[in-house]
């Protein structure tokens, strides 16, 4: 079962604000170490890369932040 946050974050048809909130939630949980491995298993790396390419600055910024989190050991 996938996290709802991940489903929202990767859905291209979701509006900007819900997508932003979902990405922030994923990043926050990863930062605290709560779901880091699970998020990586759900391919959050590609979700972050897609978000980085967004025309919306806040989506691109949080995508960059998540990408950095995926690179930390």
PDB file of N, CA, C and O in Angstrom:
ATOM      1  N   UNK A   1       0.842  -1.183   0.000  1.00  0.00           N
ATOM      2  CA  UNK A   1       0.000   0.000   0.000  1.00  0.00           C
ATOM      3  C   UNK A   1       0.883   1.241   0.000  1.00  0.00           C
ATOM      4  O   UNK A   1       1.811   1.358   0.801  1.00  0.00           O
ATOM      5  N   UNK A   2       0.589   2.146  -0.889  1.00  0.00           N
ATOM      6  CA  UNK A   2       1.379   3.378  -1.003  1.00  0.00           C
ATOM      7  C   UNK A   2       0.849   4.439  -0.054  1.00  0.00           C
ATOM      8  O   UNK A   2      -0.341   4.480   0.258  1.00  0.00           O
ATOM      9  N   UNK A   3       1.754   5.293   0.396  1.00  0.00           N
ATOM     10  CA  UNK A   3       1.328   6.431   1.208  1.00  0.00           C
ATOM     11  C   UNK A   3       0.492   7.367   0.363  1.00  0.00           C
ATOM     12  O   UNK A   3       0.807   7.609  -0.802  1.00  0.00           O
ATOM     13  N   UNK A   4      -0.564   7.891   0.938  1.00  0.00           N
ATOM     14  CA  UNK A   4      -1.415   8.848   0.230  1.00  0.00           C
ATOM     15  C   UNK A   4      -0.605  10.074  -0.165  1.00  0.00           C
ATOM     16  O   UNK A   4      -0.833  10.648  -1.230  1.00  0.00           O
ATOM     17  N   UNK A   5       0.344  10.483   0.686  1.00  0.00           N
ATOM     18  CA  UNK A   5       1.181  11.643   0.373  1.00  0.00           C
ATOM     19  C   UNK A   5       1.944  11.422  -0.926  1.00  0.00           C
ATOM     20  O   UNK A   5       2.052  12.323  -1.759  1.00  0.00           O
ATOM     21  N   UNK A   6       2.469  10.216  -1.088  1.00  0.00           N
ATOM     22  CA  UNK A   6       3.248   9.902  -2.279  1.00  0.00           C
ATOM     23  C   UNK A   6       2.350   9.890  -3.514  1.00  0.00           C
ATOM     24  O   UNK A   6       2.743  10.368  -4.578  1.00  0.00           O
ATOM     25  N   UNK A   7       1.148   9.344  -3.369  1.00  0.00           N
ATOM     26  CA  UNK A   7       0.217   9.320  -4.498  1.00  0.00           C
ATOM     27  C   UNK A   7      -0.139  10.733  -4.948  1.00  0.00           C
ATOM     28  O   UNK A   7      -0.169  11.017  -6.145  1.00  0.00           O
ATOM     29  N   UNK A   8      -0.405  11.603  -4.005  1.00  0.00           N
ATOM     30  CA  UNK A   8      -0.745  12.994  -4.332  1.00  0.00           C
ATOM     31  C   UNK A   8       0.455  13.691  -4.952  1.00  0.00           C
ATOM     32  O   UNK A   8       0.314  14.410  -5.941  1.00  0.00           O
ATOM     33  N   UNK A   9       1.635  13.483  -4.378  1.00  0.00           N
ATOM     34  CA  UNK A   9       2.842  14.159  -4.853  1.00  0.00           C
ATOM     35  C   UNK A   9       3.187  13.788  -6.287  1.00  0.00           C
ATOM     36  O   UNK A   9       3.706  14.620  -7.031  1.00  0.00           O
ATOM     37  N   UNK A  10       2.906  12.547  -6.686  1.00  0.00           N
ATOM     38  CA  UNK A  10       3.286  12.132  -8.033  1.00  0.00           C
ATOM     39  C   UNK A  10       2.182  12.329  -9.067  1.00  0.00           C
ATOM     40  O   UNK A  10       2.436  12.189 -10.264  1.00  0.00           O
ATOM     41  N   UNK A  11       0.978  12.647  -8.642  1.00  0.00           N
ATOM     42  CA  UNK A  11      -0.145  12.825  -9.566  1.00  0.00           C
ATOM     43  C   UNK A  11      -0.036  14.182 -10.265  1.00  0.00           C
ATOM     44  O   UNK A  11      -0.058  15.226  -9.614  1.00  0.00           O
ATOM     45  N   UNK A  12       0.081  14.158 -11.569  1.00  0.00           N
ATOM     46  CA  UNK A  12       0.237  15.395 -12.345  1.00  0.00           C
ATOM     47  C   UNK A  12      -1.041  16.219 -12.424  1.00  0.00           C
ATOM     48  O   UNK A  12      -0.994  17.394 -12.788  1.00  0.00           O
ATOM     49  N   UNK A  13      -2.181  15.622 -12.088  1.00  0.00           N
ATOM     50  CA  UNK A  13      -3.462  16.319 -12.182  1.00  0.00           C
ATOM     51  C   UNK A  13      -3.876  17.006 -10.887  1.00  0.00           C
ATOM     52  O   UNK A  13      -4.937  17.629 -10.830  1.00  0.00           O
ATOM     53  N   UNK A  14      -3.059  16.900  -9.854  1.00  0.00           N
ATOM     54  CA  UNK A  14      -3.371  17.525  -8.568  1.00  0.00           C
ATOM     55  C   UNK A  14      -2.974  18.990  -8.624  1.00  0.00           C
ATOM     56  O   UNK A  14      -1.951  19.345  -9.209  1.00  0.00           O
ATOM     57  N   UNK A  15      -3.794  19.839  -8.010  1.00  0.00           N
ATOM     58  CA  UNK A  15      -3.503  21.273  -7.980  1.00  0.00           C
ATOM     59  C   UNK A  15      -2.225  21.550  -7.186  1.00  0.00           C
ATOM     60  O   UNK A  15      -1.733  20.694  -6.450  1.00  0.00           O
ATOM     61  N   UNK A  16      -1.709  22.750  -7.353  1.00  0.00           N
ATOM     62  CA  UNK A  16      -0.415  23.118  -6.785  1.00  0.00           C
ATOM     63  C   UNK A  16      -0.387  23.008  -5.260  1.00  0.00           C
ATOM     64  O   UNK A  16       0.522  22.379  -4.718  1.00  0.00           O
ATOM     65  N   UNK A  17      -1.341  23.592  -4.560  1.00  0.00           N
ATOM     66  CA  UNK A  17      -1.272  23.615  -3.096  1.00  0.00           C
ATOM     67  C   UNK A  17      -1.343  22.225  -2.465  1.00  0.00           C
ATOM     68  O   UNK A  17      -0.530  21.929  -1.589  1.00  0.00           O
ATOM     69  N   UNK A  18      -2.275  21.357  -2.867  1.00  0.00           N
ATOM     70  CA  UNK A  18      -2.260  20.008  -2.291  1.00  0.00           C
ATOM     71  C   UNK A  18      -0.969  19.244  -2.615  1.00  0.00           C
ATOM     72  O   UNK A  18      -0.451  18.510  -1.772  1.00  0.00           O
ATOM     73  N   UNK A  19      -0.458  19.417  -3.823  1.00  0.00           N
ATOM     74  CA  UNK A  19       0.792  18.750  -4.202  1.00  0.00           C
ATOM     75  C   UNK A  19       1.938  19.267  -3.321  1.00  0.00           C
ATOM     76  O   UNK A  19       2.746  18.480  -2.827  1.00  0.00           O
ATOM     77  N   UNK A  20       2.005  20.581  -3.127  1.00  0.00           N
ATOM     78  CA  UNK A  20       3.038  21.180  -2.286  1.00  0.00           C
ATOM     79  C   UNK A  20       2.954  20.629  -0.866  1.00  0.00           C
ATOM     80  O   UNK A  20       3.971  20.238  -0.293  1.00  0.00           O
ATOM     81  N   UNK A  21       1.754  20.594  -0.295  1.00  0.00           N
ATOM     82  CA  UNK A  21       1.583  20.085   1.071  1.00  0.00           C
ATOM     83  C   UNK A  21       1.992  18.619   1.177  1.00  0.00           C
ATOM     84  O   UNK A  21       2.607  18.215   2.164  1.00  0.00           O
ATOM     85  N   UNK A  22       1.655  17.831   0.175  1.00  0.00           N
ATOM     86  CA  UNK A  22       2.026  16.412   0.182  1.00  0.00           C
ATOM     87  C   UNK A  22       3.539  16.250   0.124  1.00  0.00           C
ATOM     88  O   UNK A  22       4.109  15.431   0.845  1.00  0.00           O
ATOM     89  N   UNK A  23       4.187  17.029  -0.732  1.00  0.00           N
ATOM     90  CA  UNK A  23       5.650  16.962  -0.827  1.00  0.00           C
ATOM     91  C   UNK A  23       6.311  17.402   0.471  1.00  0.00           C
ATOM     92  O   UNK A  23       7.291  16.796   0.903  1.00  0.00           O
ATOM     93  N   UNK A  24       5.788  18.443   1.093  1.00  0.00           N
ATOM     94  CA  UNK A  24       6.325  18.907   2.373  1.00  0.00           C
ATOM     95  C   UNK A  24       6.151  17.824   3.436  1.00  0.00           C
ATOM     96  O   UNK A  24       7.052  17.600   4.245  1.00  0.00           O
ATOM     97  N   UNK A  25       5.011  17.159   3.439  1.00  0.00           N
ATOM     98  CA  UNK A  25       4.772  16.082   4.409  1.00  0.00           C
ATOM     99  C   UNK A  25       5.773  14.952   4.218  1.00  0.00           C
ATOM    100  O   UNK A  25       6.353  14.463   5.188  1.00  0.00           O
ATOM    101  N   UNK A  26       5.977  14.538   2.984  1.00  0.00           N
ATOM    102  CA  UNK A  26       6.944  13.471   2.702  1.00  0.00           C
ATOM    103  C   UNK A  26       8.336  13.900   3.156  1.00  0.00           C
ATOM    104  O   UNK A  26       9.036  13.143   3.830  1.00  0.00           O
ATOM    105  N   UNK A  27       8.734  15.110   2.788  1.00  0.00           N
ATOM    106  CA  UNK A  27      10.055  15.604   3.178  1.00  0.00           C
ATOM    107  C   UNK A  27      10.214  15.704   4.686  1.00  0.00           C
ATOM    108  O   UNK A  27      11.266  15.358   5.224  1.00  0.00           O
ATOM    109  N   UNK A  28       9.186  16.169   5.367  1.00  0.00           N
ATOM    110  CA  UNK A  28       9.249  16.299   6.827  1.00  0.00           C
ATOM    111  C   UNK A  28       9.397  14.939   7.497  1.00  0.00           C
ATOM    112  O   UNK A  28      10.192  14.782   8.424  1.00  0.00           O
ATOM    113  N   UNK A  29       8.639  13.968   7.033  1.00  0.00           N
ATOM    114  CA  UNK A  29       8.738  12.629   7.605  1.00  0.00           C
ATOM    115  C   UNK A  29      10.099  12.004   7.316  1.00  0.00           C
ATOM    116  O   UNK A  29      10.648  11.291   8.156  1.00  0.00           O
ATOM    117  N   UNK A  30      10.637  12.268   6.141  1.00  0.00           N
ATOM    118  CA  UNK A  30      11.970  11.758   5.810  1.00  0.00           C
ATOM    119  C   UNK A  30      13.029  12.440   6.669  1.00  0.00           C
ATOM    120  O   UNK A  30      13.964  11.790   7.136  1.00  0.00           O
ATOM    121  N   UNK A  31      12.887  13.737   6.876  1.00  0.00           N
ATOM    122  CA  UNK A  31      13.859  14.496   7.658  1.00  0.00           C
ATOM    123  C   UNK A  31      13.938  13.969   9.083  1.00  0.00           C
ATOM    124  O   UNK A  31      15.022  13.884   9.662  1.00  0.00           O
ATOM    125  N   UNK A  32      12.792  13.617   9.645  1.00  0.00           N
ATOM    126  CA  UNK A  32      12.746  13.096  11.001  1.00  0.00           C
ATOM    127  C   UNK A  32      13.124  11.621  11.050  1.00  0.00           C
ATOM    128  O   UNK A  32      13.196  11.033  12.129  1.00  0.00           O
ATOM    129  N   UNK A  33      13.365  11.024   9.893  1.00  0.00           N
ATOM    130  CA  UNK A  33      13.796   9.635   9.836  1.00  0.00           C
ATOM    131  C   UNK A  33      12.670   8.628   9.989  1.00  0.00           C
ATOM    132  O   UNK A  33      12.914   7.424  10.068  1.00  0.00           O
ATOM    133  N   UNK A  34      11.436   9.119  10.032  1.00  0.00           N
ATOM    134  CA  UNK A  34      10.315   8.223  10.304  1.00  0.00           C
ATOM    135  C   UNK A  34      10.008   7.279   9.153  1.00  0.00           C
ATOM    136  O   UNK A  34       9.675   6.116   9.381  1.00  0.00           O
ATOM    137  N   UNK A  35      10.113   7.752   7.942  1.00  0.00           N
ATOM    138  CA  UNK A  35       9.734   6.920   6.796  1.00  0.00           C
ATOM    139  C   UNK A  35      10.766   6.978   5.675  1.00  0.00           C
ATOM    140  O   UNK A  35      10.437   6.742   4.512  1.00  0.00           O
ATOM    141  N   UNK A  36      11.973   7.282   6.011  1.00  0.00           N
ATOM    142  CA  UNK A  36      12.998   7.470   4.984  1.00  0.00           C
ATOM    143  C   UNK A  36      13.125   6.245   4.071  1.00  0.00           C
ATOM    144  O   UNK A  36      13.050   6.376   2.849  1.00  0.00           O
ATOM    145  N   UNK A  37      13.314   5.076   4.646  1.00  0.00           N
ATOM    146  CA  UNK A  37      13.489   3.868   3.840  1.00  0.00           C
ATOM    147  C   UNK A  37      12.219   3.561   3.045  1.00  0.00           C
ATOM    148  O   UNK A  37      12.291   3.190   1.873  1.00  0.00           O
ATOM    149  N   UNK A  38      11.085   3.713   3.668  1.00  0.00           N
ATOM    150  CA  UNK A  38       9.820   3.450   2.979  1.00  0.00           C
ATOM    151  C   UNK A  38       9.628   4.409   1.818  1.00  0.00           C
ATOM    152  O   UNK A  38       9.201   4.002   0.737  1.00  0.00           O
ATOM    153  N   UNK A  39       9.940   5.680   2.033  1.00  0.00           N
ATOM    154  CA  UNK A  39       9.817   6.662   0.958  1.00  0.00           C
ATOM    155  C   UNK A  39      10.737   6.315  -0.201  1.00  0.00           C
ATOM    156  O   UNK A  39      10.352   6.433  -1.364  1.00  0.00           O
ATOM    157  N   UNK A  40      11.940   5.893   0.114  1.00  0.00           N
ATOM    158  CA  UNK A  40      12.873   5.495  -0.936  1.00  0.00           C
ATOM    159  C   UNK A  40      12.353   4.270  -1.686  1.00  0.00           C
ATOM    160  O   UNK A  40      12.514   4.162  -2.901  1.00  0.00           O
ATOM    161  N   UNK A  41      11.735   3.356  -0.957  1.00  0.00           N
ATOM    162  CA  UNK A  41      11.138   2.173  -1.591  1.00  0.00           C
ATOM    163  C   UNK A  41      10.001   2.560  -2.535  1.00  0.00           C
ATOM    164  O   UNK A  41       9.755   1.878  -3.530  1.00  0.00           O
ATOM    165  N   UNK A  42       9.307   3.657  -2.222  1.00  0.00           N
ATOM    166  CA  UNK A  42       8.207   4.140  -3.061  1.00  0.00           C
ATOM    167  C   UNK A  42       8.689   5.081  -4.156  1.00  0.00           C
ATOM    168  O   UNK A  42       7.895   5.816  -4.744  1.00  0.00           O
ATOM    169  N   UNK A  43       9.971   5.060  -4.426  1.00  0.00           N
ATOM    170  CA  UNK A  43      10.566   5.806  -5.534  1.00  0.00           C
ATOM    171  C   UNK A  43      10.420   7.320  -5.396  1.00  0.00           C
ATOM    172  O   UNK A  43      10.157   8.020  -6.374  1.00  0.00           O
ATOM    173  N   UNK A  44      10.592   7.813  -4.180  1.00  0.00           N
ATOM    174  CA  UNK A  44      10.480   9.249  -3.944  1.00  0.00           C
ATOM    175  C   UNK A  44      11.574  10.015  -4.688  1.00  0.00           C
ATOM    176  O   UNK A  44      11.439  11.217  -4.917  1.00  0.00           O
ATOM    177  N   UNK A  45      12.649   9.334  -5.064  1.00  0.00           N
ATOM    178  CA  UNK A  45      13.728   9.991  -5.815  1.00  0.00           C
ATOM    179  C   UNK A  45      13.182  10.524  -7.142  1.00  0.00           C
ATOM    180  O   UNK A  45      13.435  11.676  -7.493  1.00  0.00           O
ATOM    181  N   UNK A  46      12.452   9.715  -7.865  1.00  0.00           N
ATOM    182  CA  UNK A  46      11.893  10.164  -9.146  1.00  0.00           C
ATOM    183  C   UNK A  46      10.787  11.187  -8.958  1.00  0.00           C
ATOM    184  O   UNK A  46      10.619  12.077  -9.792  1.00  0.00           O
ATOM    185  N   UNK A  47      10.036  11.073  -7.881  1.00  0.00           N
ATOM    186  CA  UNK A  47       9.003  12.071  -7.579  1.00  0.00           C
ATOM    187  C   UNK A  47       9.664  13.417  -7.321  1.00  0.00           C
ATOM    188  O   UNK A  47       9.186  14.448  -7.794  1.00  0.00           O
ATOM    189  N   UNK A  48      10.763  13.412  -6.571  1.00  0.00           N
ATOM    190  CA  UNK A  48      11.490  14.652  -6.286  1.00  0.00           C
ATOM    191  C   UNK A  48      12.063  15.253  -7.562  1.00  0.00           C
ATOM    192  O   UNK A  48      12.010  16.468  -7.755  1.00  0.00           O
ATOM    193  N   UNK A  49      12.613  14.406  -8.435  1.00  0.00           N
ATOM    194  CA  UNK A  49      13.160  14.909  -9.696  1.00  0.00           C
ATOM    195  C   UNK A  49      12.072  15.545 -10.556  1.00  0.00           C
ATOM    196  O   UNK A  49      12.293  16.587 -11.172  1.00  0.00           O
ATOM    197  N   UNK A  50      10.907  14.921 -10.598  1.00  0.00           N
ATOM    198  CA  UNK A  50       9.794  15.491 -11.369  1.00  0.00           C
ATOM    199  C   UNK A  50       9.354  16.817 -10.762  1.00  0.00           C
ATOM    200  O   UNK A  50       9.071  17.770 -11.489  1.00  0.00           O
ATOM    201  N   UNK A  51       9.297  16.883  -9.444  1.00  0.00           N
ATOM    202  CA  UNK A  51       8.899  18.123  -8.770  1.00  0.00           C
ATOM    203  C   UNK A  51       9.899  19.235  -9.043  1.00  0.00           C
ATOM    204  O   UNK A  51       9.512  20.390  -9.219  1.00  0.00           O
ATOM    205  N   UNK A  52      11.191  18.892  -9.078  1.00  0.00           N
ATOM    206  CA  UNK A  52      12.228  19.898  -9.365  1.00  0.00           C
ATOM    207  C   UNK A  52      12.014  20.563 -10.718  1.00  0.00           C
ATOM    208  O   UNK A  52      12.388  21.721 -10.907  1.00  0.00           O
ATOM    209  N   UNK A  53      11.420  19.848 -11.654  1.00  0.00           N
ATOM    210  CA  UNK A  53      11.191  20.386 -12.987  1.00  0.00           C
ATOM    211  C   UNK A  53       9.902  21.171 -13.125  1.00  0.00           C
ATOM    212  O   UNK A  53       9.552  21.602 -14.223  1.00  0.00           O
ATOM    213  N   UNK A  54       9.190  21.362 -12.022  1.00  0.00           N
ATOM    214  CA  UNK A  54       7.915  22.075 -12.054  1.00  0.00           C
ATOM    215  C   UNK A  54       8.095  23.554 -12.373  1.00  0.00           C
ATOM    216  O   UNK A  54       9.112  24.158 -12.029  1.00  0.00           O
ATOM    217  N   UNK A  55       7.099  24.124 -13.033  1.00  0.00           N
ATOM    218  CA  UNK A  55       7.090  25.568 -13.305  1.00  0.00           C
ATOM    219  C   UNK A  55       6.777  26.348 -12.024  1.00  0.00           C
ATOM    220  O   UNK A  55       7.111  27.527 -11.912  1.00  0.00           O
ATOM    221  N   UNK A  56       6.138  25.686 -11.067  1.00  0.00           N
ATOM    222  CA  UNK A  56       5.795  26.325  -9.793  1.00  0.00           C
ATOM    223  C   UNK A  56       7.029  26.323  -8.890  1.00  0.00           C
ATOM    224  O   UNK A  56       7.562  25.264  -8.559  1.00  0.00           O
ATOM    225  N   UNK A  57       7.471  27.501  -8.502  1.00  0.00           N
ATOM    226  CA  UNK A  57       8.715  27.635  -7.728  1.00  0.00           C
ATOM    227  C   UNK A  57       8.682  26.854  -6.427  1.00  0.00           C
ATOM    228  O   UNK A  57       9.672  26.216  -6.069  1.00  0.00           O
ATOM    229  N   UNK A  58       7.563  26.892  -5.711  1.00  0.00           N
ATOM    230  CA  UNK A  58       7.537  26.213  -4.417  1.00  0.00           C
ATOM    231  C   UNK A  58       7.567  24.690  -4.568  1.00  0.00           C
ATOM    232  O   UNK A  58       8.102  23.993  -3.705  1.00  0.00           O
ATOM    233  N   UNK A  59       7.003  24.175  -5.648  1.00  0.00           N
ATOM    234  CA  UNK A  59       7.060  22.737  -5.923  1.00  0.00           C
ATOM    235  C   UNK A  59       8.500  22.350  -6.278  1.00  0.00           C
ATOM    236  O   UNK A  59       9.019  21.352  -5.778  1.00  0.00           O
ATOM    237  N   UNK A  60       9.133  23.137  -7.133  1.00  0.00           N
ATOM    238  CA  UNK A  60      10.514  22.866  -7.534  1.00  0.00           C
ATOM    239  C   UNK A  60      11.455  22.924  -6.328  1.00  0.00           C
ATOM    240  O   UNK A  60      12.369  22.108  -6.213  1.00  0.00           O
ATOM    241  N   UNK A  61      11.234  23.873  -5.444  1.00  0.00           N
ATOM    242  CA  UNK A  61      12.096  24.022  -4.269  1.00  0.00           C
ATOM    243  C   UNK A  61      11.976  22.824  -3.328  1.00  0.00           C
ATOM    244  O   UNK A  61      12.986  22.290  -2.868  1.00  0.00           O
ATOM    245  N   UNK A  62      10.747  22.402  -3.042  1.00  0.00           N
ATOM    246  CA  UNK A  62      10.580  21.261  -2.140  1.00  0.00           C
ATOM    247  C   UNK A  62      11.074  19.977  -2.816  1.00  0.00           C
ATOM    248  O   UNK A  62      11.558  19.072  -2.136  1.00  0.00           O
ATOM    249  N   UNK A  63      10.957  19.891  -4.134  1.00  0.00           N
ATOM    250  CA  UNK A  63      11.527  18.754  -4.857  1.00  0.00           C
ATOM    251  C   UNK A  63      13.034  18.693  -4.685  1.00  0.00           C
ATOM    252  O   UNK A  63      13.595  17.615  -4.488  1.00  0.00           O
ATOM    253  N   UNK A  64      13.687  19.832  -4.758  1.00  0.00           N
ATOM    254  CA  UNK A  64      15.140  19.902  -4.531  1.00  0.00           C
ATOM    255  C   UNK A  64      15.496  19.494  -3.109  1.00  0.00           C
ATOM    256  O   UNK A  64      16.472  18.780  -2.880  1.00  0.00           O
ATOM    257  N   UNK A  65      14.699  19.951  -2.169  1.00  0.00           N
ATOM    258  CA  UNK A  65      14.950  19.605  -0.760  1.00  0.00           C
ATOM    259  C   UNK A  65      14.827  18.098  -0.527  1.00  0.00           C
ATOM    260  O   UNK A  65      15.648  17.500   0.167  1.00  0.00           O
ATOM    261  N   UNK A  66      13.800  17.499  -1.111  1.00  0.00           N
ATOM    262  CA  UNK A  66      13.614  16.056  -0.947  1.00  0.00           C
ATOM    263  C   UNK A  66      14.750  15.305  -1.623  1.00  0.00           C
ATOM    264  O   UNK A  66      15.246  14.313  -1.088  1.00  0.00           O
ATOM    265  N   UNK A  67      15.164  15.770  -2.790  1.00  0.00           N
ATOM    266  CA  UNK A  67      16.274  15.120  -3.468  1.00  0.00           C
ATOM    267  C   UNK A  67      17.532  15.127  -2.598  1.00  0.00           C
ATOM    268  O   UNK A  67      18.260  14.135  -2.548  1.00  0.00           O
ATOM    269  N   UNK A  68      17.785  16.242  -1.916  1.00  0.00           N
ATOM    270  CA  UNK A  68      18.930  16.328  -1.003  1.00  0.00           C
ATOM    271  C   UNK A  68      18.784  15.312   0.134  1.00  0.00           C
ATOM    272  O   UNK A  68      19.756  14.670   0.530  1.00  0.00           O
ATOM    273  N   UNK A  69      17.572  15.176   0.649  1.00  0.00           N
ATOM    274  CA  UNK A  69      17.342  14.219   1.732  1.00  0.00           C
ATOM    275  C   UNK A  69      17.611  12.785   1.287  1.00  0.00           C
ATOM    276  O   UNK A  69      18.087  11.964   2.071  1.00  0.00           O
ATOM    277  N   UNK A  70      17.307  12.489   0.029  1.00  0.00           N
ATOM    278  CA  UNK A  70      17.528  11.127  -0.457  1.00  0.00           C
ATOM    279  C   UNK A  70      19.010  10.803  -0.579  1.00  0.00           C
ATOM    280  O   UNK A  70      19.394   9.633  -0.574  1.00  0.00           O
ATOM    281  N   UNK A  71      19.833  11.818  -0.685  1.00  0.00           N
ATOM    282  CA  UNK A  71      21.275  11.611  -0.849  1.00  0.00           C
ATOM    283  C   UNK A  71      22.011  11.525   0.480  1.00  0.00           C
ATOM    284  O   UNK A  71      23.174  11.123   0.524  1.00  0.00           O
ATOM    285  N   UNK A  72      21.337  11.901   1.562  1.00  0.00           N
ATOM    286  CA  UNK A  72      21.975  11.837   2.872  1.00  0.00           C
ATOM    287  C   UNK A  72      21.977  10.395   3.359  1.00  0.00           C
ATOM    288  O   UNK A  72      21.046   9.632   3.100  1.00  0.00           O
ATOM    289  N   UNK A  73      23.033  10.041   4.061  1.00  0.00           N
ATOM    290  CA  UNK A  73      23.109   8.668   4.564  1.00  0.00           C
ATOM    291  C   UNK A  73      22.582   8.554   5.972  1.00  0.00           C
ATOM    292  O   UNK A  73      22.575   7.463   6.543  1.00  0.00           O
TER     293      UNK A  73
END
